[in-house]
């Protein structure tokens, strides 16, 4: 069970990335399966070539960031459907990842990783590992919360909530989507680098089906803890990632075949999506919203920004005519 919790907090970084596209931008991004492996591949091959293990985290983030930019450009400038744009980037990344690793996998046996000093200090067993990775996930979550409360973050939330409305304020929604996708896949790539150093290798197939794990973490956590505020929503994603891994572990302990893990993941997502739609939960949500209307503002559903906020968000993007991105 300890291993399941460790994996939960490590993959929580990836889940935070999925949260940005799935909840904030309302964008079905499948780039995740490829950008996760890209981050792992970049980190692993860099370490084997003598690069500082901590620097590889930044390199993995940048690699994932660029993958997200490509998906964003295909969607916004190429006018390709968002789902298809993500699939195209994901497929292309498979070949790119093979090129980066010069093969199907890169072992890190005998190499110094970011975990080596912790291992030497005896901090990579049990509660020590959980505490360290939990702290990292929470810090990244708090950084994401801070960003989403900046002018650019508010404009990004409004883009996902009501694109036409925010465009009327002069915000370039194309740039907001590209930035959101880049940030999301940057976090996913960073998670890939952490996982590669944690398990001691990078493999070209390690990201296959990972989007299901990310969605399960987001949906499961927010179905339990809700999305009352951005902070609650983000922390719920982290806890949801842990709960998802624990649920998988319990299913395996119950005797289910490990080959059925993807099926178990899909069933968990279906349950998390269907249960909140049941009459009891819908009535409960309606009563909560009636009692506290302000609490009904979920993550990504902020009030329209003031013209000053919109102008600030537009100023950070490349100069375009207001609303002329469509």
CORSUL-V848334 format. One record per residue. RES is the residue in three letters. SS is DSSP state (A for helix, B for strand, O for the rest). D_LAST is the distance of its C-alpha to the last C-alpha in Angstrom with 1 decimal. Layout:
# CORSUL-V848334
<<RES/SS/D_LAST> <RES/SS/D_LAST>>
This chain:
# CORSUL-V848334
<<UNK/O/49.5> <UNK/A/49.2> <UNK/A/47.3> <UNK/A/44.8> <UNK/A/44.2> <UNK/A/43.8> <UNK/A/41.2> <UNK/A/39.5> <UNK/A/39.0> <UNK/A/38.1> <UNK/A/35.4> <UNK/A/34.2> <UNK/A/32.3> <UNK/A/30.3> <UNK/A/29.9> <UNK/A/28.4> <UNK/A/25.7> <UNK/A/25.1> <UNK/A/25.0> <UNK/A/22.1> <UNK/A/19.8> <UNK/A/21.6> <UNK/A/22.2> <UNK/A/20.0> <UNK/O/16.6> <UNK/O/17.7> <UNK/O/16.8> <UNK/O/19.3> <UNK/O/20.0> <UNK/O/22.9> <UNK/O/22.9> <UNK/A/25.7> <UNK/A/28.5> <UNK/A/28.0> <UNK/A/27.2> <UNK/A/30.2> <UNK/A/32.4> <UNK/A/30.9> <UNK/A/31.9> <UNK/A/35.3> <UNK/A/35.8> <UNK/A/34.9> <UNK/A/37.3> <UNK/A/40.1> <UNK/A/40.2> <UNK/A/40.0> <UNK/A/42.9> <UNK/A/45.0> <UNK/O/44.5> <UNK/O/45.8> <UNK/O/42.7> <UNK/O/43.2> <UNK/A/42.2> <UNK/A/40.5> <UNK/A/38.3> <UNK/A/37.1> <UNK/A/35.3> <UNK/A/33.1> <UNK/A/32.7> <UNK/A/31.8> <UNK/A/29.1> <UNK/A/27.6> <UNK/A/27.8> <UNK/A/26.0> <UNK/A/23.4> <UNK/A/22.6> <UNK/A/22.5> <UNK/A/19.8> <UNK/A/17.8> <UNK/A/18.1> <UNK/A/16.9> <UNK/A/13.9> <UNK/A/13.0> <UNK/A/13.8> <UNK/A/11.4> <UNK/A/8.3> <UNK/O/9.1> <UNK/O/11.3> <UNK/O/9.4> <UNK/O/12.8> <UNK/O/13.8> <UNK/A/14.6> <UNK/A/18.2> <UNK/A/18.6> <UNK/A/17.0> <UNK/A/19.7> <UNK/A/22.4> <UNK/A/21.8> <UNK/A/22.0> <UNK/A/25.0> <UNK/A/26.8> <UNK/A/26.3> <UNK/A/27.7> <UNK/A/30.8> <UNK/A/31.9> <UNK/A/30.9> <UNK/A/32.9> <UNK/A/35.9> <UNK/A/35.6> <UNK/A/35.6> <UNK/A/38.6> <UNK/O/40.3> <UNK/O/41.3> <UNK/O/40.6> <UNK/B/41.7> <UNK/B/42.9> <UNK/B/45.9> <UNK/O/46.5> <UNK/O/50.2> <UNK/O/52.2> <UNK/O/49.2> <UNK/O/48.7> <UNK/O/45.6> <UNK/O/44.3> <UNK/O/46.5> <UNK/A/49.7> <UNK/A/50.8> <UNK/A/50.2> <UNK/A/52.1> <UNK/A/55.0> <UNK/O/55.1> <UNK/O/55.3> <UNK/O/52.0> <UNK/O/50.3> <UNK/O/52.3> <UNK/O/51.6> <UNK/A/50.7> <UNK/A/50.1> <UNK/A/47.2> <UNK/A/45.7> <UNK/A/46.1> <UNK/A/44.5> <UNK/A/41.5> <UNK/A/41.0> <UNK/A/41.0> <UNK/A/38.4> <UNK/A/36.1> <UNK/A/36.7> <UNK/A/36.0> <UNK/A/32.7> <UNK/A/31.9> <UNK/A/32.9> <UNK/A/30.8> <UNK/A/27.7> <UNK/A/28.7> <UNK/A/29.0> <UNK/A/25.6> <UNK/A/23.9> <UNK/O/25.7> <UNK/O/24.4> <UNK/A/21.7> <UNK/A/19.3> <UNK/A/20.6> <UNK/A/20.2> <UNK/A/16.5> <UNK/A/16.2> <UNK/A/18.3> <UNK/A/16.3> <UNK/A/13.0> <UNK/A/15.1> <UNK/A/16.9> <UNK/O/14.4> <UNK/A/10.7> <UNK/A/10.2> <UNK/A/13.3> <UNK/A/12.7> <UNK/A/9.4> <UNK/O/11.9> <UNK/O/14.1> <UNK/O/12.0> <UNK/O/11.4> <UNK/O/9.0> <UNK/A/8.5> <UNK/A/7.9> <UNK/A/11.2> <UNK/A/12.8> <UNK/A/12.5> <UNK/A/13.9> <UNK/A/16.6> <UNK/A/17.5> <UNK/A/17.9> <UNK/A/19.8> <UNK/A/22.0> <UNK/A/22.7> <UNK/A/23.8> <UNK/A/25.7> <UNK/A/27.8> <UNK/A/28.3> <UNK/A/29.5> <UNK/A/31.8> <UNK/A/33.2> <UNK/A/33.9> <UNK/A/35.9> <UNK/A/37.9> <UNK/A/38.7> <UNK/A/39.7> <UNK/A/42.1> <UNK/A/43.3> <UNK/A/44.3> <UNK/O/45.4> <UNK/B/43.2> <UNK/B/39.8> <UNK/B/39.3> <UNK/O/36.5> <UNK/O/36.6> <UNK/O/36.6> <UNK/O/32.9> <UNK/O/33.1> <UNK/O/32.3> <UNK/A/31.6> <UNK/A/28.5> <UNK/A/30.9> <UNK/A/33.0> <UNK/A/30.0> <UNK/A/28.8> <UNK/A/32.5> <UNK/A/33.0> <UNK/A/30.0> <UNK/A/30.8> <UNK/A/34.6> <UNK/A/34.7> <UNK/A/32.4> <UNK/A/34.2> <UNK/A/37.4> <UNK/A/36.5> <UNK/O/33.5> <UNK/O/30.4> <UNK/O/32.0> <UNK/O/30.6> <UNK/A/28.6> <UNK/A/31.9> <UNK/A/33.5> <UNK/A/30.5> <UNK/A/30.5> <UNK/A/34.3> <UNK/A/34.3> <UNK/A/32.2> <UNK/A/35.0> <UNK/A/37.7> <UNK/A/36.0> <UNK/A/36.0> <UNK/A/39.8> <UNK/A/40.4> <UNK/A/38.6> <UNK/A/40.9> <UNK/A/43.9> <UNK/A/43.2> <UNK/A/43.0> <UNK/A/46.2> <UNK/A/48.0> <UNK/A/47.0> <UNK/A/48.5> <UNK/A/51.6> <UNK/O/52.0> <UNK/O/52.6> <UNK/O/49.3> <UNK/O/48.7> <UNK/A/46.5> <UNK/A/44.9> <UNK/A/43.5> <UNK/A/41.6> <UNK/A/38.1> <UNK/A/39.3> <UNK/A/40.4> <UNK/A/37.0> <UNK/A/35.3> <UNK/A/37.8> <UNK/A/37.3> <UNK/A/33.6> <UNK/A/34.3> <UNK/A/36.9> <UNK/A/34.8> <UNK/A/32.0> <UNK/A/34.5> <UNK/A/37.1> <UNK/O/34.9> <UNK/O/34.1> <UNK/O/37.9> <UNK/A/39.3> <UNK/A/41.2> <UNK/A/38.3> <UNK/A/36.0> <UNK/A/38.8> <UNK/A/39.3> <UNK/A/35.7> <UNK/A/35.7> <UNK/A/39.0> <UNK/A/37.6> <UNK/A/34.5> <UNK/A/36.9> <UNK/A/39.3> <UNK/O/36.7> <UNK/A/33.4> <UNK/A/32.1> <UNK/A/32.8> <UNK/A/30.3> <UNK/O/27.4> <UNK/O/26.8> <UNK/O/25.2> <UNK/O/21.5> <UNK/O/22.0> <UNK/O/22.7> <UNK/O/22.8> <UNK/O/19.9> <UNK/O/20.3> <UNK/O/21.8> <UNK/A/20.0> <UNK/A/22.0> <UNK/A/20.8> <UNK/A/17.1> <UNK/A/18.0> <UNK/A/20.0> <UNK/A/17.3> <UNK/A/14.9> <UNK/A/17.9> <UNK/A/18.4> <UNK/O/15.1> <UNK/O/14.6> <UNK/O/14.3> <UNK/O/10.9> <UNK/O/10.4> <UNK/O/10.1> <UNK/O/7.0> <UNK/O/5.5> <UNK/O/3.7> <UNK/O/0.0>>
